[in-house]
Amino acid sequence: MWQGVLAALLITACVRPAEERATRDAAVGREEVGGVSVEVEGGLASVRALAPGGLELWGQAPVFSAKVTTAADAPSGLLLTVHNAMPDAELTATDDSGGGVPVEPFPSVRPTLKVWRVGVRPGSVARLTVSPPDWDADAPFRFAALADVQEALSRVGDVYARMSEDPSLRFIFFAGDLTERGQREELEEFQQRLEFGARIPLFATLGNHETFTQDARAYHQRVGRGSQHFVFHGVHFSLVDSGNGTVDPIVETQLDGWLDEARDAVHVVAMHVPPLDPVGVRGGGFASRNEAAGLVGKLARAGVDLTLYGHIHSYYSFSNAGIPAFISGGGGAIPERFDGVGRHYLAVEVSPREGVRDVGLVRVD
């Protein structure tokens, strides 16, 4: 009898393999310690450390806001440290009455590391917004799309160096597989190499290799949410967790809301495993073709402008029900043999009025 119970449990676990991650997304950006609590809107930054008088965040979007609430006996002032910030990020702070809160910036030792002293008062609620000054400008811009670094952590610096040759790139949009096994020390190494090697931040979703770890909380604690949505220059960006070759119903409900929000705007969607493998002989797509077709149809009906994927270690340009689609798995993981593509990333130009202007393949090898 116990064999039947075990089989039933295994079947149940396989039905929604990403449910635990989808649930854990909701806790990202929330913490409370010693009379100080923080809540990052939309979970667009993870809390690295929180203590009376200090808050350390890892940003996961060009713009994000955090509500900081302090008890009456909390110390005055807050040292705010933000990793993975836009190089030109600024901090604005207001209290619960809408009045300004004093902000003192410290010299930046690295482009994506920002530190401010914030005059938060005990017994108050402050709203802290980290953003570049032009974040809501109605103007075209360029970003890099990358995926699949995996075992090439020690070599990814070449990719960052190549990106640095293009000063117009604002951030890296990463479609999963940061590491080989998703272990905490690997994620720490990835972020350290990024922070010291890149001049722009990287906003990521996870890939199937991040699901291999036994430390199930590592990704959310070190990086942040697997699925999230942000807006920059009027263009909407959605990162969707498809690391198990499926999209959990919790995430799909969130995606429905993001699609509605961006219905009349330019919208870029990225996930790791593509719903449909454009070659079709490698099992490089979703486990269910019915789910894949339904998701692609939903994206098309919502008017998504561009879909970006990783997982397959090569480069492909194709169409998802009329949506331009690209697989770019050139971050350094073992490449497909004989295709001659090698390490690469995509340089994408978008406009809030004109949509996707250009998607260019940039070779690193």
N, C-alpha and C positions, 0 to 999 in steps of 0.2 A: 504493500500500500504506500509505503514511504516513497517508493520510486515514482509513483504517480503524482504525489504531492510535489516532489522536487521538480518533476517535469513541468507541472503547472506553474510553479514559481519561475522557472527559467523562461517559459513562454511569455509570462506576464512581463518579466524584465525586458525581454526582447521587443515587446510591442512598443514600448516607449523608452528606448535606451538613453535619450537625452533629457528625460523629464527632470532628473535631479539637477542637472546644470541649469535648465530653464528656471527652476524654482530658486536656485541659488543666485541667479541674476538679480532678483529683486532685493537682495541684501547688500549688493555692491554700493559703496558710497555712504553707508550708514554706520555710525559708530558712536558710542557714548562712554566716556571715561572721566572720573573725578570731577563731576559737575559741569562737564563740557560735552555737548552732543553736536554731531555734524550730520547733515543730510545733503548729498549731492543730487541735484535735480537730474532725473533720468538715468542715474547711475553712471554718469559720463566721466567719472574719475573714481579710482579705488583709494581707500584710506590705507596708507602705508603705516602711519603712526599717529596716535592722538594722545595727548597728555595735557594737563593744565598748562596753558601758555604756549602750546606747540601743536601744529597740525601739518602732516606731510602727505601729499597726494601724488598719485600717478595719473596724469591726464589721459583721457581716451577720446578727446574731441577738441577741435580748435577753440571752441567756446563752451564754457560750462559755468554753472552757478552753484554755490553751496550755502546752505543755511546753517549758521553756527549759533547755538543757544548756550548761554553761560549761566550758571547758578549764581546767586547773590554772593556766595563766599568763594567764587572762582577768582583766580588771579587776574589782574588787569593786563590787557594786551595779549597779542597772539603772534607768534612767529609762524608764518605760512610759507611752506616749501612746496613747490610744484615741479615735479619731474615730467618730462615728455610734453612740455609746453611749446606753443608757437614761439619762434625766436623773438618776435616783436610783441609778445603778450604783455598786456597791462592789467592792473588790478583796480577795480572800482569796488567800493564798500559803502553800504548804507545800513542804517539801523532800522528798527521796526517802525519808526515814525517816518521813514523816507529821508531822514537827514544824513549827511555825509559822515563817514568814519575816517579818521586820519590813516593814511597809508604811506609808509616809508620804504622805497625799494632799496635793495642791496645790490652791489655790483654783481653781474652775472659772470660766473667762471666758465660756463659752457652755454652754447646757444639755447638749449632746450631746458635749462635749469633756471628757475626763477625763485627768488626769496624776497618776501616783504614782511615788514613789521606792521601789524594792523592794530589800531587803537580800539580794540573791542573792550567794552565796559562790562564789569560783572553784572549779572542780573539782566542781560539784554539779549536781543536777537539781532544778528547781523547777517546781511546777504552779501556774499563775496562773489564777484563775477570776474573770471579770468578770460581775456579775449584780446586779439589784436585790434588795433584801432579801426581797421577797414573791414571787419568781419561781415558787416551787413551791406557793403557796397554793391551796387548793381553793376558788376563788371566781370568780364571773363577772367579765368585763372587756370593754373595748371597744377596737377598733382601727379604723383607716381603711384602705380599699382604694382604690387609685388606679392609673392607667395612662395612657400616651400623652401625654407632655409634648411631645416632639419639638421643633418649631421655636418653641414657646412658652416657651423657657427664661427669657426676660426677663420673662415675665408670671406665672410659676408662684408667685411670692411671694404673690399674692393667695390662692391655694389654701392655702398654708401658714398665712397669716393667718387664714383662715376656720377651719381646723382648730384653731388656737390658742384660738379662742373656746370650744372644748369641752375642758375640762381632764381629762375622763375618758378621752380617747384615749391609748393607751399607745405605739403605734407605727404606721407606715404600711407596709402590705403592698402592694408595687408589682408589677404584672403586665406590665412590659416597655415598651419604647420610651421610654427616658429622654431620648434625643436624636434629632436628625434623621438623622445619618449615623454615629453611634458613634465619632467621632473623639476622640482623647485629650483635646484641648483642650475639646471639648464635654462630655465626662464630667467633666473637672476643673471646668468652670463649673457643671454640674449639682450636683456635690457641694459646691462653695463656696456656691451659693445655698441649698442645703439646710441647710448647717451654720450659716449666718448668719440664715436666715429661718424655720426650723422649730424648735419646742421639743422635738420628738420625733424619733427616728431613723427611717430608711426602709430596709426590707429588700427587695431586688429580685431579679427574674430579668430576663434581657434579652429584647428583642423583635426583630422582623425588621429594624428600623432600625439596631440595633447590629450587624447582619451586613453592612452596606454598606461599612464601613471597610476600608481596605487594611492598617491596623495591627491584625492579628488578635489580638494579645495585650493590646490596650489595656483591654478590659473586665475581663479577669481580673486584671490588675495594678492597675487603679484601683478596681474595685468588688469583685470576687470571683467565686465560682462562679456558673454559670448555673443549676445545679440543686442544691438543698440541703434539709435538713430540720432543724427545731428544735421544742422543746417549751416552752410557756409556760403557767403555771397549769394544767398537766395537759392542755392542748389541743395537738394536734399540727398543725404547719404544714409543708407541702411546697411548694417552688417548683420548677417543672419547665420546662426549656428547650424551648419549642416554636417558637422563632424562625423556623425554616424550614418551618413547617407540617407538622412531623413530630416524633416523639420518638425519639432515637437509641437503639439497643438497649442501649448501656451505661447510659444514663439510665433506660431502662425497667426494667432489672435492679435498679438502685438503688431506683426507685419501688416495685418489688415488695417489697423489704425494708421500706421505710417503711410501705407498706400493711399488711404483716403486723404491724409494731411497733405500729401504731395501731388494729388491728382492734377492740379493746375500748374504744377511747377516742374522743373527739371529734376529727375530722380535717378540716382546711381545706386544699384544694389550689388553687394558682394557677398559671396559665401564660399566655403572651401570646396566641398564636393559638388560638382555641377549636377543639376537635375537629370540632364541627358548628356551622355558622352557623345560628342559629335562624330567619333569614329565608330563606336558601337561594338568593338570586339574585345575590350579590356575590362569590362565591368567597372568603368570609371565614373558611373553615374549613380543615381538613387537606387536603393534596393527595390523600390516599387515604381514601375513605369507609369502606373495610374496616378500615383502621388506626384511624380515628376511632371506629367502632362497637366495635371490640375494646377500645380504651382506656376508653371510657365504660362498657362492660360490666364491665371489671375494677374501675374505681372504685366502681361500684354494688355489686358482689359483696363488696368489702372494707368496705362500710359508710361510705364517705366522706360527711361531713355537709354540705359546702358546696364548690362549685367557682366560682372567680373568673377572669375573663378580661379581656383588653383587645383591641387590634388594630382593632376596629370602633369608630369615634369617636362613640359614642352610648351609650345605656343600654337594656339589655334584661334582663328577668327571665323565666326559663323553667325547664325541668327537663331534667336529663340522666339518663334512665332512673330517675327518681324522686329524683335528687339536686337540691336547689335550686341553680340556676346563675344567675350574673349576668355580663353584659358591662358594664364601666364604663370607657369610653375617653375620659373627660372631663378629662384633665389639661391640655388647652389646644391639642392638635393640631387641625387643620382639622376641624370637626364635620360629621356628616351633615347635609345640607341639609333644611330644612323639618320636622325632627322637634321643634324647639323645646326640646331638652334643654340644649345648651350645656355649659359647663365645670361639672364636678361631681366628687364622690367619694362613696364609700359609707361610712357609719358602721355597723359591725357589732358586735353584742353576742353574746358566746359564754359558755357555762358548761361546765366540765368534767363536770358531772352532767346538765345539761338540754340540751346541744347548742347550736344556733344559736337565740338568743332573738329577734333582730331584725336586719334589714338595711334601713337607711334611706338614701334618696337625699338628698344634701346639695348644693344648687345653689350655685355660686359666682358665676355671672353672673346 
